[in-house]
Amino acid sequence: MMFKRKKKTKKTKIETKSPKLEYRFCKGCDRNLVLNNYNFHKLRDGFRYQCKECVNAMNKERWKANANGIREYKAAWQKANKDKCKTYRTTYMNKLKSNGYQDWEPYKICSKCEIQKPNTDEFFQKTNNSKDGLRLVCKECFKVRFKELQLLKKKRTV
C-alpha cells in the first residue's frame, strides 16, 4: 500500500512594516539624530557618540589652538618613521596606478632652457629631491652649468 504525500504550499507573509529607524543622542550638540553614516562617523564597534558636525568643529578648534604643535609633532613622527612613510606612499601610489591613475606627466619642461622634453631619465637626471624622481633641469643644461661651476672653482684656486 502506497501513500501519496501532499505537496506543501509555502505561505508567505507580506510585511508592510516600515523599517525602524535608530536614533542616537549627540553629546556635543544635544540633538537626537538618525544613526547612519551621514550623521555619525563609523567605528569598528559601531558609531561615535558625537555627530560629524561636532567632531569637525572640535577638530577645527583644536587645529586653530595648536597648529604649530601639530605640525611639529607630524614632522617629528615622519622623521622617526621614515620607513613606514615610504612604504605607505609606495603602496598608496601602486593602488592608484592599478586603478588607472597616472602620477606623472609624459613631458616635462626644463627650468633652464624651457624646452619640453619626455619625462624620462634619458633626458633628466635622477634625484631624490623631486616628486617624480627627476631633476628640474635637463641633462644638457645641467652639463653646461656643471662646466661653468668647474671653471669658477679653477679660477678661485689660482
RANORLIN-V966802 format. One record per helix or strand. SS is the DSSP state (h for helix, s for strand). FROM is the first residue (numbers start at 1). TO is the last residue. Records with the same first field share a line. If there is no record, write none. Layout:
# RANORLIN-V966802
SS->FROM-TO, FROM-TO
This chain:
# RANORLIN-V966802
s->23-25, 32-34, 40-43, 46-51, 107-109, 116-118, 124-126, 134-138
h->52-65, 67-80, 82-98, 139-157
